[in-house]
């Protein structure tokens, strides 16, 4: 319960209400399933669109916890048009970021 409150207090950009009792925690399998569905999506997905894209049903509370975790990690952006995967692990991209000049203001 303390972990969920910490995750959700850090970034309030997703509309999640956490009650004192969390009935179902996401498993690693659930998190990976949501990640895969978001990575394979062609564009932004709404919550309902994401639920339809998943191969198995998932509780709403569990899905919201997974999305809060992924947003906190910086893998997704939740905007007005939907949820989009943004994480980029391409070695060329990461190398370019390392070589990028930092402009101090």
C-alpha positions in Angstrom: 0.0 0.0 0.0 2.8 2.4 0.8 4.6 1.7 -2.5 1.5 2.5 -4.5 0.9 5.7 -2.7 4.5 6.7 -3.3 4.4 5.9 -7.0 1.1 7.8 -7.4 2.1 10.8 -5.4 5.2 11.5 -7.5 3.4 12.2 -10.8 -0.2 13.2 -10.5 -0.7 13.4 -14.3 -2.7 10.2 -14.5 -6.2 10.2 -13.0 -5.8 7.4 -10.4 -7.6 7.3 -7.1 -6.0 4.9 -4.6 -8.2 3.6 -1.8 -6.5 2.4 1.3 -7.0 -1.2 0.2 -5.6 -2.4 -3.1 -7.3 -5.6 -3.9 -5.1 -6.8 -6.7 -1.4 -6.1 -7.4 -0.1 -6.4 -10.9 2.3 -9.3 -11.5 5.3 -9.2 -13.8 3.4 -11.0 -16.4 0.7 -8.4 -16.4 3.2 -5.5 -16.6 5.0 -7.2 -19.6 1.7 -7.8 -21.3 0.7 -4.1 -21.0 4.2 -3.0 -22.2 4.0 -5.3 -25.3 0.5 -4.0 -26.2 1.6 -0.4 -26.0 4.8 -1.1 -27.9 2.9 -2.7 -30.8 0.3 0.0 -31.0 0.3 2.2 -34.1 -0.8 5.3 -32.2 -2.2 6.6 -29.0 -4.6 4.2 -27.2 -7.4 5.1 -24.9 -7.9 3.1 -21.7 -10.7 1.1 -23.4 -8.6 0.6 -26.5 -5.7 -0.7 -24.4 -8.0 -3.1 -22.6 -9.2 -4.4 -26.0 -5.6 -4.8 -27.3 -4.6 -7.0 -24.3 -4.8 -10.7 -24.8 -6.3 -11.3 -21.4 -8.8 -9.3 -19.3 -7.3 -7.1 -16.5 -8.9 -5.4 -13.6 -9.2 -1.6 -14.0 -7.4 -0.9 -10.7 -4.5 -3.2 -11.8 -4.2 -1.5 -15.2 -4.1 1.9 -13.6 -1.3 0.8 -11.3 0.7 -0.6 -14.2 0.2 2.6 -16.2 1.3 4.8 -13.2 4.4 2.6 -12.8 5.3 2.9 -16.5 4.7 6.6 -16.6 6.8 7.1 -13.5 9.6 5.1 -15.2 9.4 7.3 -18.3 8.3 4.5 -20.7 4.9 6.0 -21.6 3.2 9.4 -21.8 -0.5 9.7 -20.9 -2.0 12.6 -22.8 -5.4 13.9 -23.8 -5.4 11.7 -26.9 -4.4 8.5 -25.2 -1.4 6.5 -24.0 1.7 6.3 -26.1 4.9 4.2 -25.7 8.0 6.5 -25.8 10.9 4.5 -24.5 13.8 4.2 -27.0 16.5 1.6 -26.4 18.2 1.9 -29.8 22.0 1.9 -29.1 22.6 4.5 -31.8 20.1 6.8 -30.1 21.7 6.3 -26.7 25.1 6.9 -28.1 23.9 10.1 -29.7 22.5 11.3 -26.4 25.9 10.6 -24.7 27.7 12.7 -27.3 25.1 15.6 -27.2 26.3 18.9 -26.1 24.8 20.3 -23.0 23.7 24.0 -23.1 23.7 25.6 -19.8 21.5 28.6 -19.2 
